[in-house]
């Protein structure tokens, strides 16, 4: 019903109204939200409200201070059916879904557009070249020669122009204030030129003003100096999502059509939508990537035939069908098979299942939360590289780790990623201890070191293809593997450079290839060690914007950077002082205000506070020693807001962390023979690609050496070096 509105009040202010339109409404403190609640206890992106015209669902997306309905706290990432008149509390703000206080004209919901951020994507399994009614589209656009940006197209009209009131604003003097519209109607795409000054071209052909033209995804649109192209999201894939589908013989409990997906993984609508299936009529339910499974999980970490649920009497068991990446029950890997109790948690890639009675529930975990508790890194009795660090990184946040040389940035990044576990303390991923359950998260962690480790002799396409052979399940076909490589190349804007030797790429393009190596398996945690090092300011900004996009697509991104000019693109920033002391952790704008308090009046008059000034402040011993900065932060209101505590955790006694010791032996992803063949093929390719004659000579000698050594037995005999029967003269 279009007559419904959200009535909201910030603290004790006046009641205001927000008109509802079908779609997904982002609620939070951030300026990119649809409904902005400007209050310190509201997270930057706090909650989603999904409205389908008749029913509303409210989802807390891992906020710091929670979301409450009629004083009852919502479970994060679980949709709550909201009724009109119920009181919603978000921080110090109150919201209600009800009829408007006064007559409100129907308004199309304005889409919150981040020019530099792509919205979450969803995979729709199946389909052909034509567009289906349920297809979702994404618009890619850029200023000619610049970096690509993305914009998700929802059903209805999307206005394009230079004016900021448009759904998509193109800051270009060649673009009219209201230039044109793109319409999505039942899976069909239309474009209209609204009497613009410079017109619209479709594949180079000018459109007549005020006439509606149907077009297909993939066609090139030119508006002023901007290039645009619509893509079907099902062809692009998803950052962390997959799709579960069920053939027509499935029996649903909640009335969902049997041809629909169990889990709708469009995270822009519902982050973790839970669907239920009746297993009473199924003795066996197979799970995997292949289309003939009962449950199809479209994700590169899932094998074609991954696992099977079997009914044995009144109980169920799960069997691992020799999958590449395994099945986990209650965080423990299943060696062969395991009988299930009600509400056991079964994890297959990013998918989570539970069985209760004869009911199978499935969902996808769309974000991973990192909690660091009392992190220390003692390398000797007298040397501790990290001083009792406590912080929480929320799901899908983009966090910058900055500090002076020797402050322990890389050490801390390695500790929270499990690359070099902390000597004391704990790292929790969604509440699960990382070091003891590293295998559970191994495939969800992407780590890009500072030094690029791709082979310069190969092209990006070939390099990523060899990585895909090593990391993806062995049953992935060649065409499927190549499609995954093309998806990553497209996401990193490397399509036009995919056949250029890596040695001929620019610094920014080289770093993108290194990032692509990790993106192939679609990790949900992404750690990067100085990806902007050595880049020019323009490329540095593009790299930070790429990281922003990756976080917006459903990843938690933590990177070390010195690019302080672009830190405002991040959700939070970590400042480490010398000796591994946590000097600050919070929003970038809060960091500027926090450290500005430690400047003199003269310094404030001379210039506005910038991030570069924080380095100078922390390096000035007259303003405080590193441990003093740590104590100041632990007693600050910023720390209390982030951690949700009034007293510093640093006063607690540190707990000893278990080392990175797996509870179960890690599964071998590939056989030794397969690894040998892939690596050998790659090395031969590298040598053959190299234009230096010396390497080709080395290759020839290496191939000839083995038979020559073997022939020595026939020429000189086996006892040549024997001290009794050998011939010393020949030796």
N, C-alpha and C positions, 0 to 999 in steps of 0.2 A: 504494500500500500504506500503510494507516494506521499500520503498525508502525514506519515510519521516523521518526527524530528528527534534529534538528540538535544535535550535541554541540559545545560551544564553550568556549573558555578565554580569559580576558582576562589578557594578559601571562603571569605564572607562577602564576595563581590556580587554584582548583579547577575541574575539568571540570563543566559544567552541561548540562542537556538542555532543548531546546525542541521540543515536539510539533508535527508537521506536520499540516496540514489542506489540502484542495484550495483553491487560491487563490494570491494574491500576497502575499509577505511582504516588508515593508520593513525593511531592516537599516541601522542607523546610530546616531549619537550622540544624536539628538534624542529628546525625551521622547514625541513622537508616533509613533515607529517601533514596529513589531511586536516586533522583536528589538533590544533596546537594548544597544549596546556602548559603555560609558562610558569612552572613551579619547580623548586629544587628537588622535591621528593618524587617528581615524575621523571622516569627514564627518558632518554633521547627518543627511543622507540619503545613504547611501554606495552601497547596492546593492539590487537586487531578487532574490528567489528565487521563481520560479514553480514550483508543484507541482501536477500534474494527477492525482495519485494513483498514477502509474506512472513518471513521468519528471520530473526537476528541471532547470530552466534558471536560470543565474546571470547577472545583468546588472549591470555597473558603470555607474552613472548619472552619470558625470562627476565622480567623487570627486577630492579634492585629492591623495591619496597612492596611489591605485590599488588594484586588487583582483588578487590572485595565486592561481592554482591550480597546485599542485605547482611553485611558484617561477616560473611563467610568467604575465606580466602580461596581463590581459584587455584587449581593445580596448573602449573606452567605448561604451556603448549598443548593443553587439552581443551577443546571447544566446549563452551557452556551455553546452553540454550537460554537466551535472555527474553524475558517477557516484559510487556509494557508496564511501567510503574515500579519496577524493581530499582532499588537504589544501588548505583555503582560508585565505589570509592576508589580513586586513584590518587595517591598522595593526599594532598589537602583539597582535592577537587571532587565534586559530586556530579554524577551524570544520571540521567533517566531517559528511557525510551518512551515517548508518549506523543499524543496529538499536540500540534503547535499551540502556543498561547494566543497567537494571532494568525490570521490567514497568511500563509506563505505560498508563493508561487512555486510550481515545480521547477527544480533547478537540477541540471545535470551535474553530477559530482565532478569537481575539477580534479584531475589527476595530479598527484604530487610528483613533479618531475625533477629528478636530479640530473642535470645535464651530463654529469660525468659518471653516472652510475646506472648499471643495467639492473632491471628488476629480476626477481627470481624466475626461473624457467621451469617448465614442466614437460615431461615426456609423454606423448600420447602414442601408445603402441598400436601398430597396424596402420591402415590407410594406404592410399595410392597417391598419384600425382595430383589428383583433384583435391580441393579443400572440402573437408567435412563441416557439418554444422557446428560441431563442438571444437573445431580447430582453434587454437590460440595463436596470435601473430605477434611478432616483434618488429619494430621499425628500427633499422640501423641508419644513422645519419652522421654526416661529418662535413665540415668546411673543406673544400677540395684540397687534398694533400695533407689534411690533418688526421688526427686519431678518430676512430669510430666511437660514437656514443649509441646508446640503445634506449628504446622507449617501448613499453608493452602496450599493444593496441587492444583495448577492451571494446566490446560490442557498442555500436553507436557512432556518433560523429566526433572526430578529433580535429579541432581547428589548428591551423598552422599559420604563423605570421611573425612579424617583428615585434608586435605589441606583447607586453608581458601578460596580458589577460588571456592569451591563447593557451590551449592545452600544451602545445609545443612551440616554444619561443625560439626563433632563429635570429640571432643578433647579426644581421647582415643588411647593409644599405640597399642591396639589390632585391630584398624581400619586402613586400608590402606589409602594412600594419596588420591587415587580415588578408592573407594571401590565398588560402585554399583550405579544403577539408579532405580528410581520408575517412571513409565510412566502412565499418565492418558490420555486415548484415547477414546473419545465418551462414557464416563461413565464406561469404563473397566479399571481395574488396572493390571499393569504388573510390574514385578521386574526382574532385571538382575544383576548377579554377574560379575563384570568386572575384572576377574582374581585376586581377592583379596587374600591376604596371608592366612587369617583365615576364609574366606568364609562367606556365609549368610545362616541362617537357617530359614525355614518357617514352623511354628508349630513343631519345633524340627527336621525337615528333612533338610539335607544339599542340596543346589542347585548346579547344575553343572555350571561351569564357562561359560560365554558367551552364555548361553541359556536363552531365554525369557520365564518367567513363569507367567501365569495368576493367580491372587489370589483375594480373597474377603475381603471386609472390616470386621474387627474383628479378622482376623488371626494374630497370634503372629509372629513378625519378630525379629530375633536376629542378631545383627551386633557387633562383639566384645563383650564388656561389656554393650552394650546398648540394651534395649528393645524398639521395635517400634510397633505401631498398627494404622491402618488406620480406620477412622470412617467417616460415611456419615454425613455431617453437618445437614441434615434434621432430623437425629435421635438425634442430640445433642440438638437442639433448639438454641435460640438466647438470648443474654444478654438482649437486649431491643427491639428486633425487632419482628415483626409478619409478616404474609403474607396475602395479600388481593387477593382473587381469584374470578373469575366470571364465571358462567356456560356458556355454548355455545350459549345462546340466547342473550348475550350482544352485543351491537353495539359500536364499537370503532371509535374514530375520527382520532387517529394518526396511524392507520394501524396496530396496535398490534393485533396479533391473539387472538381470543376470548377465547382460552384455556389458554392463558398466564396470568400472574399476573398483576393486575392493578399497584401495587407498587412492584418493585423488591427491596427487603429489604436487599440484600447483600451489606452491608455498605462498604465492601472493594472495591466495584466497583463504586457505586454512592451513596453518603450519603443520599440524600433525592430526589429520582427520582420521578417526578410528572407525573402521567398518567391521561388522561381525558376520560370520558365515556359519551355517549349520552343518556340522560334520556327521550328523546321525546317519545319513545315507551313504557315507563314503568310508569304505574300509581302508583305502589308501589315498593320500593326497600328496602328489609330487610337486616339488618346488624347484624352480630353476629358470634359466634364461630362455630356454627353447619354448616355442609357441605351443607345443603339445603337452606342456605341464598343466596340472590343475591350477597352480598359482605361478604366474609368470612375473619374474622380477627383472626388470630391464636395468641392469647396472653392471659395469665392467668387473666388479669384484664377485659376481655371482656366476657359477659354472652353469653350463647348459642343463645338466641334471644334477642339482646341488644336494637335495635332501628329500626325504619322504616321511610324512606322518603316517603311522600305521596304527589301526585299532586292534588291540589284543585283549579280547574279553571286554571288560569295562574300562580298560586303561588305554592310554596312548603312549607310543614311543616314537622317537625320531631317530632316523638313521642317516648318517653322512654318506652320500653316494660318491665317495672318493673325490670330494670337491677340492679345488685348489686352495681356497681361503678358509675353509672350515665352517663348522657350526658351533655356536657357544650357547650353553644353557647355564643360566645364573652366573655368567662371566667365566665359566670353565669350558674348555674345549671338549667336544665330544669325539672320543677316539674312534668309535665305530657306531654304537647306538646307545640310547639312554631312555629309560622309562620316565615319563613326565608326571609330575604332580600338578594339581590345579594351581594356576597363576605362576608357574615357572616361566621365566623370561628367556625366550629363544631369540638369538641374534644371528642374522645372516646378512653380512654387509651392513648397510645402514638400516635395514629393516628389523623390526622387533615384533615378535608374535607371543601371544599367550593363549593357553587352552584352559577353559573353565567348563567342566562338564563336557558337553558335545559342541561347545561354541569355540570357534577360532577367531581371535581378534588380531588384526594386523595394523601396523602403523609404521611410519618412517620418522626416525629422529632427525630433525632438520638442523639442529645446532648443538654444538658441544661447548660446555662451560668449563673453564679452567679455574681451579682453586689452589693457590699456593699457600701452604701453611708452614711457617717457621723454617723457611728454606735457608740452609747453611751449606757451605762447601769448604770443609776443612781438609787441607792437603797436608797439614802437619799440626803438631800440638800448639805451635805459635802462629800459624798462618791460616786465616779463615777468609776466603775470597768473597763470600756473601754473608751478610749480617742479618740473619733472622727476618727474612722478607715475607710479608703476608700481603696477598692481593687476590682479587677475584676478577676474571675476565669473562664477561657475559657472552652467550652464544652470538655468533655472527658479528662480533665487534672487530673493528680495525684499530689495532693498538701499535703505537710507535714506542720503541725502546731506545732512549737516547742517554747520553752522558759523555763525560770526558774519557780520554784514553786511560785505561787501567781501572775503570770503575766497575768492571765485571759484567759488561753487557752480554758478551758472547757466552760467558760462564752461566749467566742466568738463563739465557735462551736455551742453552744445552740442557740445563737442569729441568726446565718445565716441558721440554720436548722429549725427555728421556734419552737424549743422545749421550749425555754424561750425567747420570743421576746425582742428585744432591747427597751429601754425606749425612745430613740430618734434615728432617722435615718430611712433608708429604706433598705430592702433586695429585690432585683429584680431577678426573674427567667425568663430568656429570655425576659426581659423587663416588666414582670408582677409583681406587688407588692405581695410579698409572704404572708404577714400577713393578708391582706384583702381577699386573694384568696387561703387560705391554703388548702381548700378542693380540689381545682383543682390539687394541687401537692401532696396531702397526700399520694397517692399510688406510687408516683415517688420518695419518700424519704425513704431511709433505714437508720436506726440509731442503731448502735451497742454500748451499754454502756460499760464502763470499767469493771463493775461487770457482770459476766456471769449469765444469768437469765434462762438458760435451767435446766430442772429437772435432777439431777444426777442419779436418779433411772431408767430412761428410756434409751433406745438405741437411737443413732442418727436417725435411720429410723423411729422409732415410734414417737420420739419428733417432727421431721419435719412433719410427717403425721398429727399430731394434730394441728400444726400451720397452715398447708395447709387447714384443715377443717375450721379453724376460719377465715382465710384471703382470701381464694379464693372464687369465686362465688359458691353459694350453688348448682348450677346445674352441676358443674363439677363432672363427674363420678368417681368411685373408681379407676378404671384402669388409667384414665387420671391423677388423683391426684397422684397415686403411680409413674407414669412415670415422673411427675414433680419433685417428691422427689428424684428419682433415678438420674435425670439430675443434680440436685444440688449436690448430694453426689459425682457424678462422677467429676463434675467441681472442687470440693474441695478435691479430692483425698481421699475420705472417704469410698469408696465402700468396701474395705477389713475390715473396722472397723464399718460397719453400724449396726451390731448386737451385738456389745460390749457395755455393760452399760457405760453411759457417765462418771460415777465415776471412771472407769478404764482407761479412755483416758489420754493421755499426755496433757500438758498445751496447746501446739500448736493445737492439734486435738480438744480440748474443745473449743478453740477460733474459729476454723473453723466451728464448729456446730452452734455457736452463729451467725456467719456471714451467714450461710446457712438459718437461720430463716428469715433473711431479703431478701436473694436472691430469695426466692420462688416466690415473686410477680414481680421479674425482675425490681427493681427500677433503675432509671437513675441518681439519686443523692445518694451518699453513704457517710455517716458520721460515723467515728469510733473514740471512745475515748480510746486511749492507747491500741490498740490491741496487741502490742508487749510487754506489761508490764509483767515482771516475766519470760520471755522466755530466753532460752540459746541462744548464738550468732548464732548458726546454724539455729535453729528454727525461730529466729528473722528475719534472712535473708529470709528464705522461706516464712514467713508471708508477708514481704514487697514485695517480688516477686509476691505473689498471688495478692496483691493490685494493683501492676503494670499491671498484666494480666487483672484484672477487669476493669481498666481504658481503656486499649487497646481494650476491647470488646465493648466499647461504653458507659461507665459510667463516671461521674464526681466524683472523690473520694477525700475526705478530711479527714485526720486522724491526731490525736494528737499522737506524738511519742517522745521517748527519744533515739531512735535507730539512732543516727546521723551517724553511720558508713555506713548506707544504704540509706541515704538521696539522694544520687546521682541517685537512681532509680526514683526519683520524677521529675515531670516537673517543679514545683516551690516549694519554701519553704517560710513559714511565720515565722518570728522571732518576738516574743513579749517580750518587756522589762517589768520590774516591773511596776505595776499599770495600766496594759492594754494599754501600749504605743507601737505602731507599729514601730519596729526598722528596719525591712527590709521585703520586699516581692519581690521575683524575682527568677530567675533560680538558682539552687544550685551552679553552678560554678561562677555565678555573686556574690553570697553571700560570697564565699571565697575571691574573689578579693576585694569586698567592705570592709570587715572587716580587711583584711590584711593591708589596708592603715592606720589603727589605731594601728598597732603594731610598736614597736621600731625596729631599725636596728639590734640590738642584738638579739631580738626575732626571726627575720627573718633568721638570720644566724644559730641560734640554731636548728630550726626545720621548716619543711614545714607547712603551714597553714592547720589546720584541723577544722572540725565543732565543736569539743569539745572546741577549743580555743575561739569560739564565746561566749560561756557561760561565760568564765572567763573575756573576754573583757567587756561584758555588765554588769557584776557584779562588775567591778572595777569603783568606783565612781570618781577616779582621771581622768578617760578617758571621763567621761560625765555622767550626771544624766539621768534617763529614758526619761524625756521630751526633753532633748537635743538630745538624739539619735533619737527621733521621728522627731524633726525639721531637723536634718541632712538628714534623709532619704527623707523627703518631698521636700527638695531642691536638691536632687541628680538626676543625669541623669537616674538612674535605675527607679526611680519613674515616671519620665516624659515619659520614654519608655513604662512602664506598663500601665499607665493611659492615655497616649496620650495627656497630658497637660503639659504646660510649667510652670504653677504656681501651688503651692500646694492647693489642695482642702480644706486642714485643715483651711485655712483662711476664708473659707465661713462660714456663720452662720449655725449651725446645724438645721435640720428640724425635727419637731416632728413627730415621726412615729405613725400611728394608731396601736393600740394594736392588738393582735392576735384574732380579732373579726371577725367572718365569716359574709359575706354578706347574706348568706343563711344558714339555719339550716342544719347541717351535716346529710347526709343520714345514716340510720341505715343499716349496711351491713348485719347483721344477726338478726333474731328475737331473743328476749330474751329467748324463750324456747329452740331454737336450741343452743344458746351459753351455756345455763344451761346444756343441755344434753351432749355437747362435753366436757365441763370443768368437769362435774361430772364423765364422762367416763375416762377422763385423771387422775383425782384424785384417782379413784378406781384402775386404772392400776398402778399408782405410789405405792399405798399401797400394792397391791398384789405383785409387783415386789420386794419390799423391803424385804430383808432376815431377818431383825431384828424382833424378835417375838413380841416386844413391840408394833410395828406399826400394826401388824396383830391383836393383842388384842384390840388396839385402834379402828381399823376398826370394829371389832365385837361389841364393846361397842357402837360405834356411830350408827350402824345399829339397835341395840336392844333398844337404848334409846328412839327413837320416839314411838314405840308401848307401851313401859312401861309407858311413860308420859301420853299417851292417855288412858291407863287402869286406871289411878288414879281416873278419874271421876267416873268410875263404882265401884271402891273399896271404896273410901271415900266420894263420892258425889261431886257435883259441888260447894257446898257452904262451902267447908272446911275452906277457909280463910276469909269467911264473918264475919265481926265484931259482927253481931247480931246472925246469925243462925249457925256460924261455931263452931267447937269443938276445943278449945284451947289445950286440952290435946293431941289430935292427931297431932296438929301442933308442 
